[in-house]
Amino acid sequence: MKKNLLWMFAAILFCGAMTTVFTSCSKDDDDNNVTPPAPQEENTNPTKFDIELNLIAQPKSLQYFEYDFKYVDANGNAKTVKIDQNTQSASIGSLAHFPIYTNVISALASLVPYADLNNPIIYRVTLKDQPVGKTISYITTCHVKENATITETLQYAMPAVLAIKSTDNSACGAFNILTQKVNPEQWAEYIAKVEGKTILQATNEFEVE
């Protein structure tokens, strides 16, 4: 009888130990099956960009002409800036990285009538946080200065604009400068032709993308 009780006590202890082992293993399995939180994806599709507008004018041309530069940003905000001999030029800045700018400017500046394009007048404005899918526009209008006249042939470069997306330093359109040659006897006719007219090379509309 005593022997049987010893065997039953031993069996109870063995079962208890097995239960403890099984419980411990079950807990380890639960810990190993925990799913870690998924990493959050970065926003690879920005919805806004900074856009830089650069109006470039030949200093000599400002002896005879003034320009109204009107721009409307992607949020509908409009502003008109007068470009004249009092306009303080910005540095070449990011324009130095654009062959479409440097090649045109250097080619013209190598010619005597356009030599002062080595130091052009640059009016620069940065439009912050422009929403993708919206339109930016700018228009440049020419005005002949009061009492302006010429006594010899005038060769000059009309202003042009290069728009740049600051985020990746890419151009928002082409860049080209139109040159003009006017004789004194053509001056009066030329004034009527350009006064209050739009300068196409300094006028554009594009979508932010």
Disulfide bonds with the S-S distance in Angstrom:
none
